[in-house]
């Protein structure tokens, strides 16, 4: 084994160690990552044995995986099918909408374009954790106890009908739009992006030098990459570039994720082909820059 191969293998091992150093992994969340990145583009159905191979490569025990699958089935995310002695899991229809919304944000190649308008949600009563989570999932930031704010961007999820208990106000213009940064934990998200860059840079460097990872290793690295990226980007309200601070590390992290993902794609897709997952009829470019208008 040459030095370049050793450096890529060491980078993957470091990512696996990092996953476990943070405490017991949330296996159900890793399975969600696998379904969204590996399985959904190929029909949304896979054998349990495939999930076990990937999970085992990143140090997750079979019992923990089975428990996670039971939880996801009970929560309506996946459906189990038996064929003889083999178990298969399919993404449930109820989970597809949530996956579609998340996918657009996870694999976007650039911050969304802002059209200069805003949407404000105002609740007449105190809001609970569920309402806060629902607003955040649609890109709103909490401006006060009962008010939420969102700059309207290209491709943003529609608001109509989503908050019947709140007043929904649309408008344009703001004297100091940059103050939106004071409404959300920009320093916390920025620190997460910087930690992502630090953790993933060794793998990016090894791949850039011409190193490759064999199929299952490439799948494991790709799963950890998207799992780490997904954990950050879905907490980030996804503000347009015009409203971000000049030293924002999110775009450096996005570019890094895109380079690694591209370098791992051929080997990991070949592995999925070998395991019998149907090839996508149409491949969607991931982390590709948005076309200008």
C-alpha positions as CSV (number, residue, x, y, z in Angstrom):
1,X,0.0,0.0,0.0
2,X,1.5,3.3,-1.0
3,X,1.7,6.5,0.9
4,X,-1.2,8.2,-0.9
5,X,-3.5,5.2,-0.2
6,X,-2.4,5.2,3.4
7,X,-3.3,9.0,3.7
8,X,-6.8,8.5,2.4
9,X,-7.4,5.5,4.6
10,X,-6.1,7.4,7.6
11,X,-8.4,10.3,6.7
12,X,-11.4,8.0,6.6
13,X,-10.4,6.3,9.9
14,X,-10.1,9.7,11.5
15,X,-13.7,10.6,10.4
16,X,-15.0,7.3,11.8
17,X,-13.2,8.0,15.1
18,X,-14.6,11.5,15.2
19,X,-18.1,10.1,14.8
20,X,-17.7,7.8,17.8
21,X,-15.7,10.3,20.0
22,X,-18.7,12.5,20.1
23,X,-20.6,9.8,22.0
24,X,-23.0,7.1,20.9
25,X,-23.9,7.8,17.3
26,X,-27.6,8.6,16.5
27,X,-27.9,5.6,14.2
28,X,-31.4,6.5,13.0
29,X,-30.0,9.9,11.8
30,X,-27.2,8.1,9.9
31,X,-29.7,5.8,8.3
32,X,-31.7,8.9,7.2
33,X,-28.5,10.2,5.6
34,X,-28.0,6.9,3.8
35,X,-31.5,6.8,2.5
36,X,-31.4,10.4,1.3
37,X,-28.0,10.1,-0.4
38,X,-27.6,6.5,-1.5
39,X,-31.1,4.9,-1.7
40,X,-33.6,7.6,-2.7
41,X,-32.0,8.5,-6.0
42,X,-32.1,4.8,-6.9
43,X,-35.8,4.1,-6.3
44,X,-36.0,4.5,-2.5
45,X,-35.8,0.7,-1.7
46,X,-32.8,-1.3,-0.4
47,X,-32.0,-4.5,1.3
48,X,-31.2,-4.4,5.0
49,X,-27.9,-6.2,4.1
50,X,-26.7,-3.1,2.1
51,X,-27.4,-0.8,5.1
52,X,-25.6,-3.3,7.4
53,X,-22.5,-3.3,5.1
54,X,-22.2,0.5,5.2
55,X,-23.1,0.8,8.9
56,X,-20.6,-1.9,9.8
57,X,-17.8,-0.1,7.9
58,X,-18.3,3.0,10.0
59,X,-18.4,1.0,13.3
60,X,-22.1,0.7,13.9
61,X,-23.2,-2.7,15.3
62,X,-26.0,-4.7,13.7
63,X,-28.2,-4.5,16.8
64,X,-28.0,-0.7,16.8
65,X,-28.9,-0.6,13.2
66,X,-31.9,-2.9,13.7
67,X,-33.1,-0.7,16.6
68,X,-32.8,2.3,14.4
69,X,-34.8,0.7,11.5
70,X,-37.5,-0.3,13.9
71,X,-37.7,3.3,15.2
72,X,-37.9,4.7,11.6
73,X,-40.6,2.2,10.7
74,X,-42.6,3.1,13.8
75,X,-42.3,6.8,13.0
76,X,-43.5,6.2,9.5
77,X,-40.3,7.0,7.7
78,X,-39.7,3.6,6.2
79,X,-41.7,0.5,5.4
80,X,-40.4,-3.0,5.8
81,X,-40.9,-5.8,3.3
82,X,-39.9,-9.5,3.6
83,X,-38.8,-11.6,0.6
84,X,-38.1,-15.1,1.9
85,X,-35.4,-14.6,4.6
86,X,-34.3,-11.2,3.3
87,X,-35.6,-7.9,4.6
88,X,-36.0,-4.8,2.5
89,X,-36.8,-1.3,3.5
90,X,-38.6,1.3,1.3
91,X,-38.9,5.0,2.0
92,X,-42.5,5.7,3.0
93,X,-44.5,8.2,1.0
94,X,-45.0,10.3,4.1
95,X,-41.3,10.9,4.3
96,X,-40.6,11.8,0.7
97,X,-41.8,15.4,1.0
98,X,-39.4,16.0,3.9
99,X,-36.6,14.4,2.0
100,X,-37.3,16.6,-1.1
101,X,-37.1,19.8,0.9
102,X,-33.9,18.7,2.7
103,X,-32.3,17.5,-0.5
104,X,-32.6,20.9,-2.2
105,X,-30.7,22.5,0.7
106,X,-28.1,19.8,1.3
107,X,-26.9,19.6,-2.4
108,X,-27.3,23.3,-3.4
109,X,-24.2,24.6,-5.2
110,X,-24.5,28.1,-3.9
111,X,-26.6,30.3,-1.5
112,X,-30.1,31.0,-2.7
113,X,-30.8,34.2,-4.8
114,X,-32.7,36.9,-2.9
115,X,-35.4,38.8,-4.6
116,X,-35.4,41.6,-2.0
117,X,-38.7,40.7,-0.4
118,X,-39.5,39.3,3.1
119,X,-42.2,37.2,4.7
120,X,-43.1,37.8,8.4
121,X,-45.0,35.4,10.6
122,X,-46.7,36.8,13.7
123,X,-48.4,34.6,16.2
124,X,-51.2,36.0,18.4
125,X,-50.2,33.6,21.2
126,X,-47.1,32.1,22.6
127,X,-45.4,29.6,20.2
128,X,-44.3,26.1,21.2
129,X,-41.3,24.0,20.1
130,X,-43.3,22.4,17.3
131,X,-44.2,25.8,15.7
132,X,-40.6,27.0,16.1
133,X,-39.3,23.8,14.4
134,X,-41.9,24.1,11.6
135,X,-40.9,27.7,10.9
136,X,-37.2,26.9,11.0
137,X,-37.7,24.0,8.5
138,X,-39.1,26.6,6.0
139,X,-36.1,28.9,6.5
140,X,-37.6,31.4,9.0
141,X,-35.5,32.9,11.8
142,X,-37.1,34.0,15.1
143,X,-37.1,37.7,15.3
144,X,-38.9,37.8,18.7
145,X,-41.0,35.6,20.9
146,X,-43.9,35.5,18.5
147,X,-42.5,36.7,15.2
148,X,-40.5,35.0,12.5
149,X,-38.7,36.4,9.5
150,X,-37.6,35.0,6.2
151,X,-35.9,36.7,3.2
152,X,-37.6,35.3,0.1
153,X,-35.2,33.4,-2.1
154,X,-35.4,31.4,-5.3
155,X,-36.7,27.9,-4.7
156,X,-37.9,28.6,-1.1
157,X,-40.7,26.3,0.1
158,X,-44.2,27.9,-0.2
159,X,-45.7,29.3,3.0
160,X,-49.4,29.4,1.9
161,X,-51.5,27.2,4.2
162,X,-48.6,26.2,6.4
163,X,-49.3,28.5,9.4
164,X,-53.1,29.0,9.6
165,X,-52.8,30.1,13.2
166,X,-50.4,33.0,12.4
167,X,-50.6,36.3,10.5
168,X,-48.5,36.1,7.3
169,X,-47.2,39.4,6.0
170,X,-45.3,39.9,2.7
171,X,-43.3,43.0,1.9
172,X,-40.2,44.5,0.4
173,X,-37.5,46.8,1.7
174,X,-35.6,47.2,4.9
175,X,-33.3,49.9,6.2
176,X,-30.8,47.6,7.9
177,X,-31.3,44.1,6.5
178,X,-27.9,43.1,7.8
179,X,-29.3,43.1,11.3
180,X,-31.0,39.8,10.5
181,X,-27.7,38.2,11.6
182,X,-28.5,39.2,15.2
183,X,-31.7,37.0,15.1
184,X,-30.0,33.6,14.6
185,X,-26.9,31.8,16.0
186,X,-24.5,32.8,13.3
187,X,-21.4,32.3,15.5
188,X,-22.5,28.8,16.4
189,X,-23.2,27.8,12.8
190,X,-19.9,29.4,11.6
191,X,-18.0,27.4,14.2
192,X,-19.7,24.2,12.9
193,X,-18.6,25.0,9.4
194,X,-15.0,25.7,10.5
195,X,-15.0,22.4,12.4
196,X,-16.3,20.6,9.2
197,X,-13.5,22.2,7.1
198,X,-10.9,21.1,9.6
199,X,-12.2,17.5,9.8
200,X,-12.7,17.0,6.1
201,X,-9.6,18.8,4.7
202,X,-7.3,15.8,5.1
203,X,-9.6,13.6,3.0
204,X,-9.9,16.3,0.4
205,X,-6.1,16.7,0.2
206,X,-5.6,13.0,-0.3
207,X,-8.2,12.8,-3.0
208,X,-6.8,15.9,-4.7
209,X,-3.4,14.2,-4.9
210,X,-4.9,11.4,-6.9
211,X,-5.7,9.0,-4.2
212,X,-8.8,6.8,-4.4
213,X,-10.9,4.8,-2.0
214,X,-12.3,1.3,-3.0
215,X,-16.1,1.0,-3.2
216,X,-17.2,0.3,0.3
217,X,-14.7,2.8,1.7
218,X,-15.9,5.4,-0.8
219,X,-19.5,4.8,0.3
220,X,-18.5,5.1,4.0
221,X,-16.6,8.3,3.4
222,X,-19.5,9.7,1.3
223,X,-22.0,8.8,4.0
224,X,-19.9,10.5,6.7
225,X,-19.4,13.6,4.5
226,X,-23.1,14.0,3.8
227,X,-24.0,13.2,7.4
228,X,-21.7,15.9,8.7
229,X,-22.7,18.4,6.1
230,X,-26.4,17.7,6.6
231,X,-26.2,18.2,10.3
232,X,-25.0,21.7,9.8
233,X,-26.8,22.9,6.7
234,X,-30.2,21.9,7.9
235,X,-29.6,24.1,11.1
236,X,-28.5,27.0,8.9
237,X,-31.4,29.2,7.8
238,X,-29.8,29.4,4.4
239,X,-29.5,33.2,4.1
240,X,-28.7,34.7,0.7
241,X,-25.2,35.9,0.1
242,X,-26.3,39.5,0.3
243,X,-27.2,39.0,4.0
244,X,-24.1,37.0,5.1
245,X,-21.0,38.5,6.8
246,X,-17.9,38.8,4.6
247,X,-15.9,36.2,6.5
248,X,-18.7,33.6,6.4
249,X,-17.1,30.1,6.2
250,X,-20.2,28.3,4.8
251,X,-19.2,28.7,1.1
252,X,-15.7,27.4,1.8
253,X,-17.3,24.4,3.5
254,X,-19.7,23.9,0.6
255,X,-16.9,24.0,-2.0
256,X,-15.0,21.4,0.1
257,X,-18.0,19.1,0.3
258,X,-18.6,19.4,-3.4
259,X,-15.0,18.5,-4.3
260,X,-14.9,15.4,-2.0
261,X,-18.4,14.3,-3.1
262,X,-17.3,14.5,-6.8
263,X,-14.1,12.6,-6.1
264,X,-15.9,9.8,-4.3
265,X,-18.8,9.5,-6.8
266,X,-17.4,7.1,-9.4
267,X,-16.2,4.4,-6.9
268,X,-19.3,4.7,-4.7
269,X,-21.8,4.6,-7.5
270,X,-20.0,1.5,-8.9
271,X,-20.4,-0.1,-5.6
272,X,-24.1,0.6,-5.5
273,X,-24.4,-0.8,-9.1
274,X,-22.7,-4.0,-7.9
275,X,-25.2,-4.3,-5.0
276,X,-28.1,-4.3,-7.4
277,X,-29.7,-0.9,-6.7
278,X,-31.3,0.4,-9.9
279,X,-29.4,3.1,-11.6
280,X,-31.1,6.6,-11.6
281,X,-32.9,7.3,-14.8
282,X,-31.6,10.8,-14.6
283,X,-28.7,12.0,-12.5
284,X,-29.1,15.3,-10.8
285,X,-25.9,17.4,-10.5
286,X,-25.1,17.8,-6.8
287,X,-23.2,20.8,-5.4
288,X,-23.3,22.3,-8.9
289,X,-23.3,26.1,-9.1
290,X,-26.7,27.6,-9.8
291,X,-27.1,29.1,-13.3
292,X,-27.2,32.9,-13.4
293,X,-30.4,34.6,-14.5
